[in-house]
Amino acid sequence: MRVHLLSTPEAQARGVIGLPGVLPDEVFFFPDVDAEGTFFHMIGVPFPIEIAFLDGAFRILRVAPLAAQHGRAWPPRGTRHAAETAPGSVAHWGLGPGSVWDELRRAVEPPA
């Protein structure tokens, strides 16, 4: 799994816009999402993705498919992070709502 950490406001605003696609092993990680004031959109993105919304313990709250160009998703209450992937990737990795995404947590958190 290759994780792209989108830690600046500019990187988060860009997300996957301008890319030719998202590979099945790629994750675009959005740390510290403002669940009350943020939504994700697909304007300018010509391919579908899915987005996993995670709480602070990296537990998946919801996985939302987003259609090319027109998809939108709002983080559910309790969201702390978000991860954009290729469609079906989250399930392919054996994850879904209620799962803790430990591999992603290890990839983005500094070692203790």
C-alpha positions, 0 to 999 in steps of 0.5 A: 500500500502506497500512502500519499499524506495530504497534510497541507490545505493546498494538498487537501484541496487538490486531492486526486484532481489532475491525476490520471487515476488512482492505482489499486494500492494507493491511498490518499490520506487526509489527516484531521478532517473537519467533519462539521465543515468539510465535504468531498467532491469529484469536480474535475476528477474524471474517474470514480473513487471511494472514500473511507471516513475514519475516527481518531482510532482509525476505525472506519465509520463509512465507505462512500463510492464517489462517481466521476465528475459529480460525486459528493460525500460528507463525513459522518459525525465522529470523522477525524480522517479520510482516505481516498482509494480506487473503487473496491480497494477497501473491501479488497484489503478485508476492511469495511465499516467497523474495521480498524485500519491498522496498516494505514495508521502505521503508515501515517503516524510517527513511531513512538 
